[in-house]
């Protein structure tokens, strides 16, 4: 499937890719002891996807909130700046 320019510019793709990169960094530091051996354990993949889903969901919620409150359609960068730290703080609060 070839993505069109309009589909690629969708904020969901940016939110998903940023969430995967941040989660890979967290798992590199925490789960794998500064390597990627964590990828061999299936249980770590379940937690990985829970992190990604939580981060993407938070960014999408912030994006929708900004769109409704400010009536501005393209503030996805702000959603990333607020959504990622907010979701990470939420995850650390829940999991600690």
C-alpha positions as CSV (number, residue, x, y, z in Angstrom):
1,X,0.0,0.0,0.0
2,X,1.4,3.4,-1.0
3,X,0.6,6.3,1.3
4,X,-0.5,9.5,-0.3
5,X,1.0,12.8,0.9
6,X,-2.3,13.6,2.8
7,X,-2.2,10.3,4.7
8,X,1.5,10.8,5.6
9,X,0.8,14.3,6.9
10,X,-1.8,12.9,9.3
11,X,-0.7,13.6,12.9
12,X,-1.4,10.0,13.9
13,X,1.6,8.8,11.9
14,X,3.8,11.4,13.7
15,X,2.4,10.5,17.1
16,X,2.9,6.8,16.4
17,X,6.5,7.1,15.2
18,X,7.5,9.5,18.0
19,X,5.9,7.1,20.6
20,X,7.8,4.1,19.2
21,X,11.1,6.0,19.3
22,X,10.6,7.2,22.8
23,X,9.5,3.8,24.0
24,X,12.5,2.1,22.3
25,X,14.7,4.6,24.1
26,X,13.1,3.8,27.4
27,X,13.3,0.1,26.9
28,X,16.9,0.3,25.8
29,X,17.8,2.0,29.1
30,X,15.5,0.1,31.5
31,X,14.6,-3.3,30.2
32,X,17.7,-4.2,28.2
33,X,20.4,-2.8,30.4
34,X,21.7,-0.6,27.6
35,X,21.2,-3.1,24.8
36,X,18.3,-4.6,22.9
37,X,18.3,-8.1,24.5
38,X,14.8,-7.3,25.9
39,X,13.4,-8.0,22.4
40,X,13.9,-11.7,22.9
41,X,11.3,-11.8,25.7
42,X,7.6,-11.9,24.6
43,X,6.4,-10.3,27.9
44,X,8.5,-7.2,27.2
45,X,6.8,-6.8,23.8
46,X,3.4,-6.7,25.6
47,X,4.6,-4.0,27.9
48,X,6.2,-2.2,24.9
49,X,2.9,-2.0,23.1
50,X,1.1,-0.9,26.2
51,X,3.5,2.0,26.5
52,X,3.1,2.9,22.8
53,X,-0.7,2.7,22.9
54,X,-0.7,4.9,26.0
55,X,1.6,7.5,24.5
56,X,-0.3,7.7,21.2
57,X,-3.6,7.9,23.0
58,X,-2.4,10.8,25.2
59,X,-1.1,12.7,22.2
60,X,-4.4,12.1,20.3
61,X,-6.4,13.3,23.4
62,X,-4.3,16.4,23.7
63,X,-4.6,17.0,20.0
64,X,-8.4,16.8,20.1
65,X,-8.6,19.0,23.2
66,X,-6.4,21.7,21.5
67,X,-8.5,21.5,18.3
68,X,-11.8,22.0,20.2
69,X,-10.6,24.6,22.6
70,X,-8.5,26.8,20.2
71,X,-10.4,25.9,17.0
72,X,-7.1,25.5,15.2
73,X,-6.6,22.3,13.2
74,X,-2.8,22.1,12.9
75,X,-1.1,22.2,16.3
76,X,0.1,18.6,16.3
77,X,3.6,19.7,17.5
78,X,2.1,21.2,20.6
79,X,0.2,18.0,21.2
80,X,3.5,16.0,21.0
81,X,5.2,18.4,23.4
82,X,2.4,18.2,26.0
83,X,1.1,14.6,25.3
84,X,4.4,12.7,25.6
85,X,5.5,14.1,29.0
86,X,2.0,13.9,30.3
87,X,1.6,10.2,29.2
88,X,5.0,9.3,30.6
89,X,4.2,10.9,33.9
90,X,0.9,9.1,34.0
91,X,2.6,5.7,33.2
92,X,5.3,6.3,35.9
93,X,2.6,7.3,38.4
94,X,0.4,4.2,37.6
95,X,3.3,1.7,37.5
96,X,5.2,2.9,40.6
